[in-house]
Structure formats: structure tokens, C-alpha cells
Amino acid sequence: MVPRFAPWLGRARYRQLAFPLAVLVAGLMILLSELAYHGAGSRLTRLTAMDQARYELLRVLRRVTDAESGERGFLLTGGPEYLVPYQSARSDVFDGLQKIEKLYTEAGDAASEVHRKRIDELVIAKLSEMEETLRLDQSGARGTALEMVRTGIGRDQMEQLRKEVDELLKQQHQASHEALASVYDTLLMGRLGVAALTAVGLLVLSGFLRNGRLLDRQLAERQAEAQAERERVEREVRLRAADLTELANHLQTAREDERSILAR
């Protein structure tokens, strides 16, 4: 009895194993996809923060230049209208420095911290130099203020500021290139992983179908063997029945012969 139902039991066990395996493969594909998504997403977020920081950095440099132009225009002409862009640019510069610090913190770019702090120092020093020059002019010491401009202190500060900005932008460009390459590597690994798990899933499905066909063939063979066994048993039963019938007839004839002998 047990061998007859062995194929059914084997098929049931295989199905019980195939479904959890398929669920495992699907779960691994989802997990790998999520890991690739979050890895690429975090790097893209960092790239976005670095790009915004680069924009704010160039904007701060431009606003410092605007402030210097307003200061020089006021010193040369004495027109108060030049102080309006100076004050506006000065306010924007401090806001920009705070945004840059926040963006570089979000980007997690520790290597840029030295250049960023140096830029902060140079910007504050440049603004202090312009503020002192305007204070001297407004206090009546225009000659001293102009002489301070002629010393070239402000020009040197601006050159150092531009140099630091260029260095930071160069370093940030390299970091952005590496982060972008890492994003492509993450996406490539995700694609390869999904392709590998898909291949594993196809192999599992192929094995399931092949094993199913094998079990079906074995079942058909067992059914054919059982049918042949039934036919053999039926033939044996018919033969035994014929033998018994012949024996019964023989016994009946023998009894009748014995009666005839006794009667005579």
C-alpha cells in the first residue's frame, strides 16, 4: 500500500518545499532591490546637497564681490545709493554661509571642512575690512579710508577667497564624481543581483516542472503496473475458478459412478 502512494507523497513534499523556496527567492529579490534603492537614494541625496552647496558657495562669492563693488562705488562717488547693494549683499553673505555649513553637514563631506572654515574666515575678514573702511570714511577720515583701499589688503583677501573657493569646488567635483560612480556601481550590483535571483527562480521553476513530469511519469507507470497486476489476479482467479468448477464436476461424476456401482 505504501509504495503505491509513494509518488503522491513525493509530489506533496516537493510542492511543500517549492513554495517556501519561491517565497524566499522573491523575498531576496525585494530585499536586494530595496538595498540598491536606499543605497543609490542616499548617494543621490548627498549629491543633491553638494550641488546646492556649490550653488550657495558661488552665490556667496558673487555677493561678496557685489558688496565690494558697492563699497568702492560709495568711496569714489560718495553716493548713498551704493550702500543699498552693499548692505543687501552683506546680509545675503551671512545667510549663504549658514546654508553652506548646513548643506556640507548634510552631505557628510568631512574633507571639505578645512576649506569651508577657511572660506568663512576670509569672508568675515573681507566684510570686516569693508566695514572698517566705510566707518573711517563716515567718521571724516576719507583719506585714510582710501589709503586703506590702496594698500591692496582687500584685493589680497579676495584672491585668497577665490583660491579657497576654487580648491573647494575642485575637491567637491572629485567627491561628486566618486559618489556618482558609486551610484552606478550600486545600480549595477542591484541589476546583477536581480538577474542572478531571477535565474535561480527560473532554475527552481524548471526543476519543479521537470520533477512534476517525472512524478507524473512514475505515477503513470505505477498505475500501469497496478492495472497489469489486477488483470493478472483476475486471470488467476478465473483459472482457479475454472479448476474448481472442473474439480466439482469431477467429484459429482465420481459420486454418481459410485452410486451406480452400489446400485448394481
LUMROKE-410629 format. One record per residue: residue in three letters; x, y, z of N, C-alpha, C in turn. Coordinates in steps of 0.1 Angstrom, whole numbers, plus 5000, padded with zeros to 4 digits. Example, Ala and Ser with C-alpha at 12.3 -4.5 7.8 and 13.67 -1.06 7.14 Angstrom:
BEGIN
ALA513249435078512349555078513249675078/SER512849785071513749895071512950005079/
END
This chain:
BEGIN
MET500849885000500050005000500950135000/VAL501950135008502750255009503450274996/PRO504150174989504750204976503750264966/ARG502550224967501550274957501350424958/PHE501350474971501150614973502450694974/ALA503550624972504850694973504950814964/PRO504550804951504650924942503851034947/TRP502651014952501851124957502551184969/LEU503051104978503751164989504951244985/GLY505751194975506851274970506451404964/ARG505351394956504951524950504451624960/ALA503751574970503351664981504451734988/ARG505551654991506651704998507451804989/TYR507551784976508151874967507452004966/ARG506151994965505352114965505452204978/GLN505552134989505652205002507052275002/LEU508052214996509352274996509552384986/ALA508852364974508952454963508352594966/PHE507252594973506552724976507452814985/PRO507852754997508752835005510052884998/LEU510552794990511752844982511452954973/ALA510352944966509953054957509753184965/VAL509053174977508853294985510253344990/LEU511153264993512553304997513253384986/VAL513153324974513753394962513153534960/ALA511853534960511153664959511453764969/GLY511553714982511953804993513353854991/LEU514253774987515653814984515753914973/MET514853904963514853994952514354134957/ILE513354134965512754254970513854324980/LEU514454244988515454294997516654354990/LEU517054284979518254344971517854464964/SER516554474959516154594952516054704962/GLU515554684974515354784984516754844988/LEU517754744990519054794994519654874983/ALA519554834971520054914960519455054959/TYR518055054961517355174961517855274972/HIS517955224984518355314995519755354994/GLY520655264989522055294987522155404977/ALA521555394965521555494955520855624959/GLY519755604967519055724971519855804981/SER520555744990521455825000522555894992/ARG523155834982524255894975523656004966/LEU522455984960521856094953521556214962/THR521056184974520756294983522056374986/ARG523156294988524356364991524856444979/LEU524656394967525056474955524156594954/THR522856584957522056704957522456814967/ALA522756764979523256864989524556924985/MET525456844978526756904974526557004962/ASP525556974954525257064943524657194948/GLN523757184958523257304964524357384971/ALA525257314978526357384985527257454974/ARG527457394963528257454953527557584948/TYR526257574946525557694942525657804952/GLU525457774965525557874975526957934977/LEU527957844974529357894975529557994965/LEU529157964952529358064942528558194944/ARG527358174950526558284953527158374963/VAL527758314974528458394984529558474978/LEU530358404969531458474963530958594954/ARG529858574947529358684939528858794948/ARG528158764959527658864968528758944975/VAL529858874978531058944984531559044974/THR531659004961532059094950531159214949/ASP529859184950528859294949529059394960/ALA529259334972529459424984530759514982/GLU531759444977533059524974532759634964/SER531959604953531759704943530959814949/GLY529959784957529159894964529959974973/GLU530959914980531859994989532760084981/ARG533360034970534260114962533460224955/GLY532260194951531460294944531060414954/PHE530860374966530460484976531760564980/LEU532860494981534160574984534560664973/LEU534260624960534660704949533760824946/THR532460794948531460894944530760964956/GLY530760884967530060944979528560924978/GLY528060864968526660844966526060744975/PRO525060774983524460674993523760564986/GLU523460574973522760464966523660344965/TYR524960364966525860244966525860164979/LEU525460224990525360155002524260055003/VAL523160074994522059984994522459844990/PRO523159834978523559694974524659644983/TYR525459734990526459684999525759615011/GLN524759685017524059625029523359495025/SER522659495013521959385009522859265007/ALA524059285000524959184997525559125010/ARG525859215020526459175033525459085040/SER524159115040523159035047523058895040/ASP523058895026522958765019524258675021/VAL525358745023526558665025526558585038/PHE526058645049525958565062524958455061/ASP523858485054522858375052523358265044/GLY524158305033524758195025525758115032/LEU526558175041527558095049526857995058/GLN525758035064524957945072524457825064/LYS523857855052523357755044524457655039/ILE525657715036526757625032527157535043/GLU527257585055527657495066526657385068/LYS525357415067524257315069524357215058/LEU524557255045524557165034525757075034/TYR526957125038528057035039527956935050/THR527256975061526956885072526056775067/GLU525056805060524056705055524756615045/ALA525756665037526456585027527456495034/GLY527856525046528756445053530156455047/ASP530556565041531856575034532856635044/ALA533456555052534356605063535656655056/ALA536056615044537256655038537156805034/SER535956855032535756995028535757095039/GLU535757045052535557125063536657225065/VAL537957185062539057285063538857405054/HIS538557375041538357485031537157565035/ARG536157505040534857575043535157675054/LYS535857625065536157715076537057835072/ARG538057795063538957905058538158005050/ILE537157965042536358055034535558145044/ASP535058085054534258165064535158275070/GLU536458235073537358335079537658445069/LEU537858405057538258505047537058595044/VAL535858545043534658625040534458725052/ILE534558675064534358765076535458875076/ALA536658835073537758925073537559035062/LYS537058995050536859085039535659185043/LEU534659135049533559215053533959315064/SER534759265073535359355084536159465078/GLU536959425068537859525061536959635055/MET535959595048535059695041534259775051/GLU533859715062533159785073534059885079/GLU535259855081536259945087536560065078/THR536660035065536860135055535760235055/LEU534460185055533360275055533260355068/ARG533660295079533560365092534560475092/LEU535760455086536660565086536160675077/ASP535560645065535060745056533960825063/GLN533060755070531960825076532360905088/SER533460875094533960955105534761075101/GLY534961085088535661205082537061175078/ALA537561055079538861025075538860955061/ARG538361035051538260975038539660935032/GLY540561025035541960995030542460865036/THR542260845049542760725055542060605049/ALA540660625046539960515041540460475027/LEU540660585019541160555005542560495005/GLU543460535015544760485016544660335020/MET543760305028543560165032543160075020/VAL542360135011541960064999543160044990/ARG544060144989545260144981546260044985/THR546260004998547259915003547059774997/GLY545959744991545759614984545359504994/ILE545059535006544559435016543359365011/GLY542359445007541159385002541359304989/ARG542259344980542459264968543159134972/ASP544059134981544659004985543658914992/GLN542758975000541758895006540858824996/MET540458904986539658844975540358734967/GLU541658754965542358654957542458524965/GLN542758534978542758424987541358354988/LEU540358434988538958384989538658304976/ARG538958364965538758294952539558164951/LYS540758164956541658044956541057934964/GLU540557974976539957874985538657814979/VAL537857904973536657864966536957764955/ASP537957794947538357704936538857574941/GLU539657574952540057444958538957364963/LEU537957434970536857354975535957304964/LEU535757384953534957334942535657214935/LYS537057224934537757114927537556984936/GLN537757004949537556884958536156834957/GLN535156924957533756884956533456814943/HIS534056864932533856794919534356654920/GLN535556634926536056494927535156404935/ALA534656464946533756384955532456354948/SER531956454940530756424933530956314922/HIS532056324916532356214906532456084912/GLU533156074924533155944931531855894936/ALA531055994941529655954945528855904934/LEU528955974922528155934911528555794906/ALA529855774906530355634902529855534911/SER529855564924529355474934527855444932/VAL527055544928525655524925525555424913/TYR526355444902526255344891526655204895/ASP527655194904528155064909526955004917/THR526255084925525155024933524054974924/LEU523755054914522655014905523154894897/LEU524354884893524854764886524854644894/MET525254654907525154544916523754494918/GLY522854594919521354564920520854484908/ARG521254534896520854464884521354324883/LEU522654314887523254174887522654084897/GLY522354144909521654054919520354014915/VAL519554104909518154074904518253974893/ALA519253984884519353894873519753754879/ALA520653754889521053624894519953554901/LEU519153634909518053574916516953534907/THR516753604896515853564885516253434879/ALA517553414876518053294871517753174881/VAL518053204894517753104904516353064904/GLY515453164903514053144903513653054891/LEU514153084879513853014867514352864869/LEU515552854875516052714877515152634886/VAL514652704897513752634906512452594899/LEU511952694891510752664884510952544874/SER512152554867512452444858512552314865/GLY513252314876513352184884511952144889/PHE511152234893509752194898508952134886/LEU509052194874508352134863508852004859/ARG510251994859510851864855510551754865/ASN510551794878510251694888508751654887/GLY507951754884506551724883506251624871/ARG506951644860506851554849507351414852/LEU508451414860508951284864507951214874/LEU507351284883506451224892505151174884/ASP504751254874503651214866503951084859/ARG505151074853505550954846505650834855/GLN506250854867506250754877504850704881/LEU503950804883502650774887501950684876/ALA502150734863501550654852502150514852/GLU503450504854504050364854503450284866/ARG503250344878502650274889501250234886/GLN500550324879499150294876499050174866/ALA500050184856500050074846500449934853/GLU501349944862501749824869500549774878/ALA499849864884498749824892497649764883/GLN497449824871496449764862496849624857/ALA498149614854498649484850498449374861/GLU498749424873498649334885497149294887/ARG496249384885494849354886494449254875/GLU494849274863494549184852495149044855/ARG496349044860496948914863496148834874/VAL495748914884495048854895493648804890/GLU493048884881491748844876491948714868/ARG492948714859493248594852493448474861/GLU494248494871494448384881493248334888/VAL492348434891491048404897490248324888/ARG490248364875489448294865489948144863/LEU491248134863491848004861491547914874/ARG491647974886491347894898489847864898/ALA489047954893487547924893487247814883/ALA487947814872487747704862488247574867/ASP489447574874489947454881488947394891/LEU488447494899487447444909486147394903/THR485747454892484547404885484747264880/GLU485947254874486247124868486447014879/LEU486947054890487146964902485746924907/ALA484847024908483546994913482746904904/ASN482946924891482246834881482846694882/HIS484146684884484746554885484246484898/LEU484146554909483646494921482146444919/GLN481446534912480046494910479946374902/THR480746364891480746244883481146124891/ALA482146144899482646024907481645984917/ARG480846064923479746024932478645954925/GLU478346004913477345934905477745794901/ASP479045784897479545654893479545554905/GLU479945614917479945524929478545484932/ARG477545564931476145534933475745424924/SER476145444911475745344901476245204905/ILE477545204909478145074913477445014924/LEU477145094934476545044946475044994943/ALA474445064934473145024930473144894923/ARG474144864915474144734908474544624918/
END
